[in-house]
Amino acid sequence: MGLNSPGYFAEYTLVDAACAVVVPASAADQSATLAPLFYAGITVWDALERTELKPGQTVAVVGAGGLGQIAVRYAHELGAKVIAFDVRDEQLQACKADGSADEVINTTGLDTGALAAKVKEANSRRLLDTAIVCSGIVPAYNTALGIVKAEGNVVLVGLPYQPIPVPAALVTGKCIKLIGAKVPGPAGTQKCLDFVIRKGLYPKINLRKF
């Protein structure tokens, strides 16, 4: 939606019923709170689903803005140990405040080696199973590639304007898996919606009057 068909900034839109999902009556009064789920929420849900995340695994969320904060909460509720990365302390503290992030790391001024050392310090001297990049800048991808273990996953969510330079020697040497994620179809969206309602993971919103 919004790319090759009308998006949802319109007051009304037409949707094929086959592509719709059912919001339970118990959450019918949460329509405004649920709104971010249908783009940001389902996108990071697709990222986590594609990694086949298991409880006890370690997940980095690189970029702790709106997408990243939702990804941190989901990963935590799925049983992962979660480390959030950003250049802004206020974003990192928001991830830490509700107990979703086990650790937070401000990447400002840290090169790849220093970041890997901080990750090992926070994770029993091991690199991470998965890094989900929610930031749309190239340095976020450099961070992700440097903090995942051999045969780890780097999931592409954020979309930089510039091409992402992939260090082929690093990716092949460590057998890193690069995984794309996007807005899922109705089945994935329904699964995410049911999970959010069951766990009470409603997105944090700021209402504005227009």
N, C-alpha and C positions, 0 to 999 in steps of 0.2 A: 504494500500500500504506500502511495506517495511517490513511487518510482515509475511504474508503468500503469498504474491505475490511481484514481483519486484517493487522497489521504484523509485523515480524520480531523484536520483543523476546520473542516466545513461543519456547519451546524447539523446537517443531515448527510447521510451517505447511503448507498445501496449496496448490500452484501448478499451474495449467494448463501442461502441457508445452509448449504453443505459445508461452508467455510466458517460458520458461526460456532461459538461455544456456549455452554449453558452456565450461567451464574446462578448458584443455588439461592433459594429464597432467603436463607439465613444470612447471606451476604449482600442482599439486594440494596440495603441502605449504605453500602460501602462503595458505591459506584465511583465517586471522585477519588477515593483512596486507591481503588483498584486500577485506575486509569494508567498509571505508569507501568503496571505489570504487562500490559499488552504491547509494549515495545521493548523497553529496557529489561523488564523482568523476564520475558520469554526468550530474549536473546541470550542472556547469561545462563538461563536454564538450559538452552540448547548447547551452550559451551560445556557445561558440566555434564550433561547427558553424553556428549560425544567423547568425553574422556573416560567414560565408564567408571566414574569415581566410586571408590570403596571406603567404608569407614576406616579411620586410622591413617589414611594417606595424607600427604602434605600438599597444600595448594597455596600458590602465590597469586594474589590479585594485584596486578600492576596498573595503577591508576585508580584512585579511591574517590572518584566523583560519583555521580548518580548511578551509573552502571556498576561501578566497582563496589559501592556500598551494598547494593542488592546482591551482587555475586558473593561478597563476604558472608552475608547472612545466610544465603542458601547453602553455601559450602559448609558452613559451621553446622547447620541443622542436618546436613547429610552425613555428619560424623567426621569431617576432615579437620586436621590442624591447619589453621589459616594464618598466613602472614600477608599483611597489606603493605603496599609500596606506593609512595607518592612524594612529591616535592613540597607539599603543603601540610604543615602540622595540623591545621584545623580539620582537614579531610581525614587524616589518619586518626585523630582523636575521636572523630565521629564513629569510625569503625570500632574503636576500642571501647567506647562508652557503653555500648549495649552488650558487651561481652562476646561479640561475634569473632573479632580478630584476636588470635592468641598472642600475636606480636605485630608491631608496626615498625617500618623502617623508612626513614626519610632519605631519599636517594641523592639529595643535593650534594654535589661535589664529590661523589663516590664513583670511582672507576669500577670496571667489571670485577677486578680482583678484590677490591675492598668490599664490594657488595656480596660476593661469594663468601668472603670471610665472615661477614655479619650474619649471613644466612646459616652458615655452619655453627656459629656461636649460639644462634637461637634454636637450632634444630639438631642437637646431639651430634654435631660435626658432620652432618650430611646435607647434601643439596636436596632440592625439592622434587616431588613426583610430577607436579603440573604447575605451569604458569599460565594464567588467563590474562591476556592483555586487553584492558578496557580503555586505555588511553589512545588517543589518535595521533601520537607523535612517534617518530622513528626511535628516539632514545629509549622509549618504553620497551620496544622490541629487543634492543641491545641488552637491556636489563634482564628480560625474560630468558634470553638464550644463555646468559651467563650464570643463571641461578638454578637451572634444572639439572637433574642427575642424568647419567647415561641412560638412554632409552626413555627419557622423560618426555612430557608433552608440552608444547607451546601452542596455546589456542588463540587464534586471531579473531578479535572482536572489534577493537578500535581500528579506524580506517584513516591512516595518515594521507595527506595530500601528496607527499613524495613517495616514490617506490621504497620498499623496505630492502636494504642491502642484506642479503643472507650470506653469512660466512660459511661457505660450503665445507671447508675443512673441519670447522667446529661441529656442524650439523651431522656430517657423515662420520666423523671420528667418535662422536658420542651417540650416534644413531637416534638423534632427537626427532620426534614426530611433530610435524607442523600440521595443525588441524584448523580448518575454517569452521566458523559458527555463524548462524544467521537466524532470522525470525523463523520459527518452525511452523508446520502446518497445524490444522485443527487438533489432531491427536496430541501433539506435543504441547500445544497451548492449553488444552484441557487438563493435561497432567500437571502442568505448572500451576494452573489456577487452583486445582484441587489441593495440591501440596501447600500453597500459600494460605489457603483458607483453613486447612487442617492444622497448620502450625502457627497460625496467627501472624504471618510475616507480611503484614500490609505495608506497602511502601510509605516512607515519610514524605509528606507533601506540604507545600505552602500554597494556600488558596489565594487567587488573585481575582479581583473584580475588573471586568472589561466594560 
